[in-house]
Amino acid sequence: MPAELTGREALALRMTGLLLRPHPTAAVGGVEDVVEWFGAMQAQDLASGMWSLGVRLPTLGHVDVHAALERLEALRTWPMRGTVHLVPPRDARWMLELTGVRSLAGAATRRAQLGLTETDADRALDVLGAALAGGGRLTRARCLAALEAAGIDTGEQRGYHLLWYASVRGVTCLAPNVGTEQTFALLDEWAPEARRPERDEALAMLAHRYVRGHGPVTAREFAGWTGLTLTDARRGLAAAGDALTVVRVDGQEALVDAALLDAPREPVDDLLVLPGFDEYLLGFKDRSLMLDPAHADAIVPGRNGVFQPTVVQDGRVVGTWKRAVGRTRVTVTVFPLVPLDERTRARVAGALGRYADFLGLPLRVDWPG
């Protein structure tokens, strides 16, 4: 019989799988390990992606994480749902071919809206391939200039579309920023040692990574995270075999990494400050274990897809925060969603102190009202 879990127990296991609490088997010492664990981590907002790594690697600062990206312990591309993620370099190509290509379904329609033709898109691949050849990287501005020099109009979002298209087609990838400037490189040159799993093996690998980093979860959650069809999601979960175990959460069947059942299931009064675009919320369609539905609009104001950074206590969202990074300090404004006593506010300030240390800046915390 499947193990029976309450929602609170499931949340405790989920926080462990998310590497926000100690895990019984995960050996996570650096950026490469964390990204490999998840398979893909939300990183459309680079600052959020950096702190997603930093909060799970408490001995590292922003400089250390950037250096790891320069060493190609992970790279950014568009592997799923048309959204930028951090992925293991050797897995980037098969992920693009398995899930990334699904976002190409609407590309022709979007090109027509932008006044681009398929010939323009194919020429852009050739132009960017030639401009980036040799193992280097170019800033976004220089990539657009190369396209313009070839007679391809990059105005009115055309340039962004073509840069996205080149990455989803596996020609380019996002290289680490140079200062504040986004840069691009050739995927084949920055990730030459590509894994080439068969399709079912790839589905199984992706399924296992998703479940071990997010479980307990359902097939629908896996399909939502990857953009796969529900049929392919179920196929991948079945192919993962004995690595996964069925449990029941408040009577509903779900899957977990078999090793996770050895983790503690008791409530833990921990307190974290997480970036908005973190797997903690972005990795799920159903966020009810972590988030009171009454607070959903505060997390995504206007439901515009822009997630606010969160204050998380015992696995549940209790507030949001906004940062303003200056040259001499970082100022963080905290917006509680539930009453927070003075002791809890002090703990929030302590967690934000770790974030300020990550940036290498002094901290000021504001509590409006």
Secondary structure, DSSP 8 states (H G I E B T S, - for coil): --EEE-HHHHHHHHHHHTTSS--SS----SHHHHHHHHSSEE-SSHHHHHHHHHHH-TT--HHHHHHHHHTTS-EEEEEETTEEEEE-GGGHHHHHHHTGGGGGGGHHHHHHHHT--HHHHHHHHHHHHHHHTTS--EEHHHHHHHHHHTT---TTTHHHHHHHHHHHTTSEEEEEEETTEEEEEEHHHHS-S-----HHHHHHHHHHHHHHHH-SB-HHHHHHHH---HHHHHHHHHHHGGGEEEEEETTEEEEEEGGGGGS--S----EEEE-SS-HHHHT-S--TTTS-GGGHHHHSGGGSS----EEEETTEEEEEEEEEE-SS-EEEEEEESS---HHHHHHHHHHHHHHHHHHTS-EEEE---
